[in-house]
Every structure is written in C-alpha cells, then in structure tokens.
Amino acid sequence: GIRLGPKENLNIPVLFMPDAIKMYEAKVVIHVMRENGENWPYEDSAELNKDLRSNVTVAENGEIQGILWIYPVHGIPEAPLQKLRPAVVCCQARQRVEQRVEVLLTGIVPAATAVPAARSSAMVNINASANIQKVEVTDGFSATVEFLYELQYQSNEIKSQLDSLVGIHLVQREWDTESRIVTLVFDIVFAPNKPMRNKATLVVQCATGGVWKFPVLFIAMEPEVDDVINIEAVGLNKESTVDIKLTSQTR
C-alpha cells in the first residue's frame, strides 16, 4: 500500500540479527501495481518466457497485473569483536622472520548433511591473483568445512608495500566437534626492506557463513650498519680521501 510517485525514491530497511554463526538467506520482493488498478496490456502473454513469468503477475485476460523485483539477501554474521592483543611480527629491516600465529574460530555450525567419519584431512588451494587461500577441513565429519582467509591492510598503499614482503600459509588445523571450535595455525613470513610499522587484519570466512577478524602488527626495525668508513687525516687543513665501492644487487 505504499504510493510511489514518478522519479521518487523508496528506502527499504533490512534488519539482520543472527543467533548463530552460519549463512542466512532471504529475498526482498517488491510488487508494483498501478494506483488506478488497471493492468498493463501485453499482447503475447502466452509467449512469456520462463524468466519473465517469474517477475510478473498475469491477470486472467492475459494482461500484466503487477511487476516483481526480487533481490536475494545473504546474511553473513561476523564474530563479536574482542579486545585482542595483536599478533606482533617483528623483524630487522633487510632480514627475514618466520612466525606462527594461532587463531580460534568459535560457534561454527556444521552442515546439515555432516555425519561422523573416521578420517581427517586438510587441503589448501592458493589463489595468487586475489591473495586468498581456501582451506578445506574435515575432522570427525564426512562433509568438509571450507574457509577463505587473507590479510587486509588499512589502505591500498600499505597493501602494495606489504604484499611482496609478507606471506601467510596454513600449517596446522584442528576441528573440535563438541565445542565447535576450529583452531588454525598460520605460518607468517615477514621480510621487510626498510623500517616500518603497519597494522593488518587476518580475515577468515567460513563457507557455511561467518567471518572472524584478528589484528596483526608488522614492525620492521632499523637495519644493521653495513660498514664503518674510517678516514685518517694527513694533517691540518689538508684533504683526506677514501674510496668506497658500491655494488648494485639487481640489473
């Protein structure tokens, strides 16, 4: 019963209040009819294709009585943010450090088709273009639980700086079916080329719904001194020189 004039906008609020960490799906259906109750004439109503029939309501005389707009809605709950201390990955510039980071994913709802199984397995697929890695975890269930994870940065500039300096890989996982807690252990490699201090967020998303975020702090300290140059004076008001050889490490 909402009247909408020509060129007028209508805001439709959608409220999402999940009670579990799983995917929720719904559809927002908008049904539009003429205010005067008349239909839209359509000569070839019998020839309406299947896709068009799902988006209109047809009257007995073959005219179009209403038009439907259908918008699918996917509700993906995000785990409550906790005041976690960031995992600090610290390294001296021009050095390399490899560090393990463990995260806990709570409240995971297994798929309805999951049944007890005797084997456990894990598989990691790396999508280099998107910097997203997919993890399939099976432990106590025959149905796999898939995850996507990636490192997100505060800006595109920081991302461009750290993408080539940071690597992350899954090295261990554990699935507790009773507590519904998945433990993922990541191996983070940090090889900075200059001093820096940047924040990042490790984002893990479950295929059945749910997003978890964990803070990570990357710190690169001042590099070691390459060498010490000693210049010995030959006398007052006289110049002393020393030769320095610099070698380029790239082409």
N, C-alpha and C positions, 0 to 999 in steps of 0.2 A: 503493500500500500504506500510505498514511498514515491512521491511525484518528483520527476527529474526533468527540468526544463532543458531547452536547447543549449548546448555548449556548457552545461553545468557539470560540476564535479561531485562525486559521491565517495566519501571515505567509508570503508568497511573495516572496522577494527576486528582483529583476530587475536583472541586470548589463548595462550598456551601455558598450562600448568601441569607439567608431567609429575607423576607419582613414582616413576621408575625410570631407570636409565635404559631406554630402548626406543626404537623408532616408532613414531606415531604418524599416521597418515589420515588425511581428511580431504574434502573437496569443498570449495566455496562455489556455490551455484547461484548465478544471478539470472532471474527470469524477468524479461522485459515484455510488457504488453502495451498496446495503445491505450491512452487515457479514455478515449471515447468508446472503447470496447470493440472497435472494428478490427477486422483481420487484414493481413497483407495478402493481396491476391498473388497466386502463383500458379501458372498455367500447367506446368509439368510436375505437379505434386507427386504423381505416380512414379516419376522417374528420379525422385530424390535419391541421391546416393546414400550409402550407409553412414558415412561420416557426417553428412549434412543433417540426416534424420535425427542423429543423436544430439543436435544442437538447436532443434526447433520443435515446437509443439504444433501439430497439424489438426485443424478443425475437421468436422465431418464433411464439409463441402470441398475439402482439399486446400483451403486457404491456410496461410500460416497464422496461427493464433498467438504465438509467443516465440521469442528468441532466447536461447540459453547461452550464457558464458560460464564455462566450467574451469576453475583454477585449482589444480592439485596443490595441496599443502603438505609438506614434510616437516614434522616436528622433531628436531634433534636435541635432546636435553644435554646440557653441559654440567659436568660435575661441579658441586659447590666449590668456589674458590677458597682455598685455605691459605693462611699466612705461613707459607712455607719459606724456609731459607733457600735461596737459590743455590743450585749446584755450581760451585766455583771451579772453573777450569783455568788454571794459571800456568803461564809459561814465559820464559825469557824470549824476547824477540830474536829471530833467526835460529830458534831451537824448535824442538818438537816434543809434545807431550801426548800421552795416551792415557785416558782416564775412564773408569767405569762409573756409570750413573744408573741407579736403580729407581724405578717408579712403580707405584701400586695403583692399579685400576680397580675401583670398588663399585659394587652394585650392578655388575654385568648380568643381564638376563639371557640365558642360553636360548637357542632356537627351539621352537615347539617340537621339531622333529628329532631333537637330540636324544639319543639313547645311550646307555652305558657301553663303552668299548674297552678293549683290552690293550690297545696300543696308543702311544703318544708320539706326535710328530710336530715339526715346525718347518715352515718354508718361508724364505724371504725373496721377494721379487723387487728389483730396483728399477725405478723409472727415472733415468738420469735427467731427462728434459724437464720434468716437473719437480725433481728433488724430493719425490715422495716414494716411500718404500712400503710395500704391502706385506703383512705378516699373517700367516695362517697358523693358528694354534689349535691343536687337538690334544686334549688331555682328559680322559675319562668320558668323553663324548665322541660319538662317531661323526657328528656334524662339526665342521671346522668353524672357528670364530676368527673372522678376518679383521685386521686392523690396518689403518694407514697412519703413518707418522712422518713428521717433518719438523724442521727448525724454522721458526718465524722470527723476523727481526723488526726493529722499530721503524725502519724506513727502507726504501729501495736502495738508497745509497749505502747503508750499512750492509744490506744483503749482498750487494755487488762486491763489497770489500771482503766479506767473510765466506762467501760461497766457495771460493777456491782455497780457503785456509782452514775450513772446518769440515770434517767428515764424521758421519754417525752411522753405526751399524748395530743391529740386534745380535747379541751373542748368547743370551740365555733367556728362557721364559719358563714360567711355572703357573699352572692353572689349578686353583683350589676350588673344586666343585661345591663344597659345602659352604664356604664363606663367600663364594662368587668373587674372589679376588684374583686378578691376574697380575703377576709380577714380571715385569720386563726389565732386563738389564741391557743397557746400551754401552757400546764402546765409542767414546768420542775422541777424535784425533784433532789436535789444535797445533797448527804450525804457523805462527804469526811472522810477518816480515818487518814489523815496526811496532813500537809501543802503542797500546790501545786499551780501552775499557768499554766493552759493549754488552748490552743485555740482549737476551734472546728468550724465546719461549718454545719449549718442546711440546708440540700439539699431537695428541694421539686420538684417533677417531675409530670407533668400532663400527663394523658394517651393520650390525643389528641396531645401531643407534647409540649415541653417547659420545661426548667429547671431554677429554681431560687435558689440562694445561699445567705445565711445570716450568718454573723460572730457571734460567741458566745464565750465568755471568762469565764472560770471557775476559781475562785480564792478561795483557802482554806487557812485561816489564822491560826496562831499558836493556839493550843487548850488551854483551861483554865488549870491552875495548879491543879493537882489532890489533893494535900495536902501539908502541910508545916510540916517538921520534925524539932522539937526543941531538941537539945542535950545540957543538962546542965552540965557544968564542975564541978567536985567534988574537984578539986584542981590542982595546977601547976604540970606538969609532971606526971599526973595521967590520966588513960584512963577512958572515959565515954562511955557507950553503950546505945543503944535504940533498941528495937525490932520493926521490920516492917513486917506486914502481907500482902502478895500479893496473890490475888485470880484469878485463870485463869477463863476467861469468856466462854471458849469453852472446848470441850472434849480433 
